[in-house]
Amino acid sequence: MTDRLRPAHWLLLLAVALAAFLPGFSAIPPFDRDESRYVQASRQMLETGDFVDIRFQEEARHKKPVGIYWMQAATVHVLTGGQDTGPIWMYRLPSLVGAVAAVLLTAWAGQALFGGTMGLFAGLMMATCVILGVEARMAKTDAVQLAAIVACMGVLARAYLRPDRALPTGVALLFWVALGIGVLVKGVILMVVGAAVLVLGLIDRDAWWLRRLRPALGIPLFLAIVLPWLVAITIATKGAFFGTAVGHEFLGKAATGQENHAAAPGYFLATFWLTFWPWAPLALAALPWAWANRHAAAVRFCLAWIIPTWVIHELVVTKLPHYTLPVMPAVALLAAMGLTQATRRWRLASTIVSLLVGLSFAAVTLLFPVQLMGDLPAGSLVAALAIAAAALGVAGMARKARWRDLAIALPATLLAHAAIFGLTLPGLTPMWLSPRVKQVFDAHKPCAGSILAAGGYNEPSMVFLVGTNTRLGGGARVADHLLSDPACAIGLVTAGKEEEAFRAAMQAAGRQPVQVAELTGFNYSRGKPAILHFYTLSDGVITP
């Protein structure tokens, strides 16, 4: 390989990324809860024609900016020929494009920092790590946000490392365009990029290189991207958007664990071995080299990219595994550079870690379907074998400090992705309750225009699949729904207190509901089994 990436290398990265991201892309049902909230809000933009305010049913959704909703709505509008909604894979396309772009941009940034070969290896790691594989299949912000962040950091790397070369205007303006898109998508880009620039400025005691970004041209371009919607949403919500997005969503996460996602510092270090699987052990092996070379400009740049953002997220109370995704490209680059420089002791440690993590991951892949369904799907067996093979390949890379074993690790990892996402996950029927709710609703709704009310099982994926008019609440509200429209209404309640409240309300009204169906499964959002009972007050004959 040469020090610069050639067309064949870009094609290889594209092919590997698609091979990793496409299995299960359309087969996996909508995830709860974040993905389904995003796609339902995007769907409602198409239904209502309001592309400024963001809503989930009647609830204002002012947690994130509008960028990803526009991308999803535009994609569905174009692919359906102007329809209000489409299948889940259409909403996921912006995330797929963002993930592929992030892989290519990692290689592009790596070429500036450490040369084309290391950029290629880092890009391959990003294409096949678990966390980006998950985000590529989820219609939410993180894959697109990652692409914007890596684009910014790739431009910053060129400005920081090459003082003797003029930064082309197009490259400089890419920074401002990516920054604007990133702000419209999520806003965390300001923290990642800003923290890296601040740390580099403090270490170097100089930020002269930032002038190479052509701020006189770039800042107006950035403002032209972000200001129109920011002004529009401020007017539409009378400033409430910023109170929610900044005060509750951003600052609130720092102080409290929102939606039961609180965790102690050290969480991201503990989950790193799975989120960056199978390459995390290589990052471990590279640690001594990275620290010993921390004064080298390229290594310093990567550390400034990683450490501030990682520390901030460890200190914030609310934690989810994907929060450290923005720094993974820099981790991949240091892992690629440090592999051949690792000492024997650290190579041995990373070899052991690779085997332990791989075997644990394989065991979970086997045990979870058995516990959920009482059966071992063929896909789980294939996945477990592929995971073990990938772990052995990475262990060989770490132990021998060579890239040749990538020929084992990379295909095995791709096979593991295909088996997990393409075969195993879509087949875990008990955990996909909402598609089954949709099937029961279609089979038993008394009228063509029937509306479903749900008590106890109130997951956003059900709203997306069944319809925006789906009514959420408790058992008493389901009873009110049936009583308000006895001929056409249909409701579901979870067995237990919600069903008791439902029956009590119906008894008080002097009516006897008819149970038309029962579903059993596992509500993974709550981590417990669920039994759903469907009721009507009609004879079950569908009327127009």
Secondary structure as GFF3:
##gff-version 3
##sequence-region A 1 544
A	DSSP	alpha_helix	7	21	.	.	.	ID=ss1
A	DSSP	alpha_helix	34	48	.	.	.	ID=ss2
A	DSSP	beta_strand	55	56	.	.	.	ID=ss3
A	DSSP	beta_strand	59	60	.	.	.	ID=ss4
A	DSSP	alpha_helix	67	79	.	.	.	ID=ss5
A	DSSP	alpha_helix	88	114	.	.	.	ID=ss6
A	DSSP	alpha_helix	116	128	.	.	.	ID=ss7
A	DSSP	alpha_helix	130	136	.	.	.	ID=ss8
A	DSSP	alpha_helix	142	161	.	.	.	ID=ss9
A	DSSP	alpha_helix	169	185	.	.	.	ID=ss10
A	DSSP	alpha_helix	188	204	.	.	.	ID=ss11
A	DSSP	three_ten_helix	208	213	.	.	.	ID=ss12
A	DSSP	alpha_helix	215	237	.	.	.	ID=ss13
A	DSSP	alpha_helix	240	242	.	.	.	ID=ss14
A	DSSP	pi_helix	243	250	.	.	.	ID=ss15
A	DSSP	alpha_helix	251	255	.	.	.	ID=ss16
A	DSSP	three_ten_helix	258	260	.	.	.	ID=ss17
A	DSSP	alpha_helix	267	275	.	.	.	ID=ss18
A	DSSP	alpha_helix	280	292	.	.	.	ID=ss19
A	DSSP	alpha_helix	297	315	.	.	.	ID=ss20
A	DSSP	three_ten_helix	321	327	.	.	.	ID=ss21
A	DSSP	alpha_helix	328	338	.	.	.	ID=ss22
A	DSSP	three_ten_helix	339	341	.	.	.	ID=ss23
A	DSSP	alpha_helix	344	373	.	.	.	ID=ss24
A	DSSP	alpha_helix	378	400	.	.	.	ID=ss25
A	DSSP	alpha_helix	406	417	.	.	.	ID=ss26
A	DSSP	pi_helix	418	424	.	.	.	ID=ss27
A	DSSP	three_ten_helix	425	427	.	.	.	ID=ss28
A	DSSP	three_ten_helix	429	431	.	.	.	ID=ss29
A	DSSP	alpha_helix	433	444	.	.	.	ID=ss30
A	DSSP	beta_strand	452	455	.	.	.	ID=ss31
A	DSSP	alpha_helix	460	466	.	.	.	ID=ss32
A	DSSP	beta_strand	471	473	.	.	.	ID=ss33
A	DSSP	alpha_helix	475	484	.	.	.	ID=ss34
A	DSSP	beta_strand	490	494	.	.	.	ID=ss35
A	DSSP	alpha_helix	497	508	.	.	.	ID=ss36
A	DSSP	beta_strand	514	523	.	.	.	ID=ss37
A	DSSP	beta_strand	528	536	.	.	.	ID=ss38
###
